[in-house]
């Protein structure tokens, strides 16, 4: 196993027989040097649940260590929300799909519905659950998320006409 400095983002997941740790690390590093391609998306979509979980941990650790500053500097900061209990409507939602691409799309659809219904609290809670997949989102989805962030921060009416 490759040795990394103690607080390095790559140490967040251990070596495992159920996923190739080094391949996931190499993939995350590669995304910083080139634009996302359809091959990258196909690679992510073919991951098992264990690989997706490991990859998400790596992405979160990467963001924690390096941030997404060059991509997110121009985005408005979303104010933190007060502590609230999980609303009943969230608990009654159908189970999310297991396929990562479908799961992300399911969340994007829910976010769009929340914005159309002016359900800002739910939208603010759901946005980070989509943004953690930033590296695999399409440019259109990234633009949508940025628009949602601006609308939520500036308390703008969501109008799709």
C-alpha positions as CSV (number, residue, x, y, z in Angstrom):
1,X,0.0,0.0,0.0
2,X,1.3,3.4,-0.9
3,X,2.2,5.5,2.1
4,X,0.8,9.0,2.1
5,X,1.3,11.8,4.7
6,X,-0.8,11.4,7.8
7,X,-3.5,14.1,7.0
8,X,-3.6,13.3,3.3
9,X,-7.1,13.0,1.6
10,X,-6.0,9.6,0.2
11,X,-5.9,8.0,3.6
12,X,-9.7,8.4,4.1
13,X,-10.4,4.9,2.7
14,X,-8.4,1.8,3.5
15,X,-7.1,-0.8,1.0
16,X,-9.9,-3.3,0.3
17,X,-10.7,-6.4,-1.7
18,X,-14.1,-5.0,-2.7
19,X,-12.7,-1.9,-4.5
20,X,-9.4,-0.8,-6.1
21,X,-8.3,2.0,-3.8
22,X,-5.4,3.1,-6.0
23,X,-7.7,3.3,-9.1
24,X,-10.2,5.4,-7.3
25,X,-7.4,7.8,-6.1
26,X,-5.9,8.0,-9.6
27,X,-9.4,8.7,-11.1
28,X,-10.0,11.5,-8.6
29,X,-6.6,13.0,-9.4
30,X,-7.1,12.7,-13.1
31,X,-10.4,14.7,-13.0
32,X,-8.4,17.7,-11.8
33,X,-6.2,17.7,-15.0
34,X,-8.9,17.3,-17.7
35,X,-12.5,18.1,-18.4
36,X,-15.0,15.3,-17.5
37,X,-15.6,13.0,-20.5
38,X,-18.3,10.4,-21.2
39,X,-15.7,7.8,-20.4
40,X,-15.3,9.2,-16.9
41,X,-19.1,9.2,-16.4
42,X,-19.2,5.6,-17.7
43,X,-16.5,4.6,-15.2
44,X,-18.5,6.1,-12.3
45,X,-21.7,4.6,-13.5
46,X,-20.1,1.1,-13.6
47,X,-19.0,1.3,-9.9
48,X,-20.4,-1.0,-7.3
49,X,-22.0,0.4,-4.2
50,X,-18.8,-0.2,-2.2
51,X,-16.8,1.6,-4.9
52,X,-19.2,4.5,-4.9
53,X,-19.1,4.8,-1.2
54,X,-15.3,4.8,-1.2
55,X,-15.1,7.3,-4.1
56,X,-17.6,9.6,-2.3
57,X,-15.4,9.5,0.8
58,X,-12.3,10.4,-1.3
59,X,-14.2,13.3,-3.0
60,X,-15.3,14.7,0.4
61,X,-11.8,14.4,1.8
62,X,-10.4,16.0,-1.3
63,X,-12.8,18.9,-1.0
64,X,-12.0,19.2,2.7
65,X,-8.3,19.3,2.1
66,X,-8.2,21.4,-1.1
67,X,-11.7,22.8,-1.5
68,X,-13.4,23.6,-4.8
69,X,-12.2,27.2,-4.7
70,X,-11.3,27.6,-8.3
71,X,-14.7,26.3,-9.3
72,X,-16.8,27.7,-6.5
73,X,-15.2,31.1,-5.7
74,X,-17.8,32.9,-7.8
75,X,-20.7,31.0,-6.2
76,X,-22.7,32.7,-3.4
77,X,-22.4,31.2,0.1
78,X,-25.5,29.5,1.3
79,X,-26.3,30.4,4.8
80,X,-26.3,27.5,7.2
81,X,-29.7,26.3,8.2
82,X,-31.1,26.2,11.7
83,X,-31.4,22.7,13.2
84,X,-34.6,21.2,12.1
85,X,-36.1,17.7,12.5
86,X,-36.6,15.7,9.3
87,X,-39.9,16.8,7.8
88,X,-42.5,14.1,7.4
89,X,-42.6,14.4,3.6
90,X,-38.9,13.4,3.4
91,X,-39.6,10.2,5.3
92,X,-42.4,9.2,3.0
93,X,-40.3,9.5,-0.2
94,X,-39.8,6.3,-2.2
95,X,-36.4,4.7,-1.8
96,X,-33.7,6.1,-4.1
97,X,-32.5,4.0,-7.0
98,X,-29.3,2.0,-6.4
99,X,-27.7,3.1,-9.7
100,X,-25.6,6.2,-9.1
101,X,-26.7,8.0,-12.3
102,X,-30.4,7.3,-11.5
103,X,-29.9,8.3,-7.8
104,X,-28.3,11.7,-8.8
105,X,-31.1,12.3,-11.4
106,X,-33.7,11.4,-8.8
107,X,-32.3,14.0,-6.4
108,X,-32.0,16.6,-9.2
109,X,-35.7,16.0,-10.0
110,X,-36.7,16.4,-6.4
111,X,-34.6,19.6,-6.1
112,X,-36.4,21.0,-9.1
113,X,-39.8,20.1,-7.6
114,X,-38.8,21.8,-4.3
115,X,-37.8,24.9,-6.1
116,X,-41.0,25.1,-8.2
117,X,-43.1,24.5,-5.1
118,X,-41.1,27.2,-3.2
119,X,-40.0,24.6,-0.6
120,X,-36.7,26.4,0.2
121,X,-35.9,24.5,3.4
122,X,-36.1,21.1,1.6
123,X,-34.1,22.6,-1.3
124,X,-31.3,23.8,1.0
125,X,-31.2,20.4,2.7
126,X,-31.1,18.5,-0.6
127,X,-28.5,20.7,-2.5
128,X,-25.5,19.4,-0.6
129,X,-26.6,15.8,-1.2
130,X,-26.3,16.5,-4.9
131,X,-23.2,18.8,-4.8
132,X,-21.1,16.0,-3.3
133,X,-21.2,14.4,-6.7
134,X,-19.9,17.7,-8.3
135,X,-17.1,16.0,-10.2
136,X,-19.5,13.7,-12.1
137,X,-22.3,16.2,-12.7
138,X,-22.8,17.4,-16.3
139,X,-22.2,21.1,-17.0
140,X,-26.0,21.6,-17.3
141,X,-26.5,20.1,-13.9
142,X,-23.7,22.2,-12.4
143,X,-25.4,25.3,-13.9
144,X,-28.7,24.2,-12.4
145,X,-27.1,23.8,-8.9
146,X,-25.5,27.2,-9.2
147,X,-28.8,28.8,-10.1
148,X,-30.5,27.1,-7.2
149,X,-27.8,28.4,-4.8
150,X,-28.2,31.9,-6.1
151,X,-32.0,31.8,-5.8
152,X,-31.8,30.4,-2.3
153,X,-29.2,32.9,-1.1
154,X,-30.9,36.0,-2.7
155,X,-34.4,34.7,-1.9
156,X,-35.3,35.0,-5.6
157,X,-38.5,33.6,-7.0
158,X,-37.9,30.3,-9.0
159,X,-39.5,30.9,-12.4
160,X,-38.8,28.5,-15.2
161,X,-40.7,30.4,-17.9
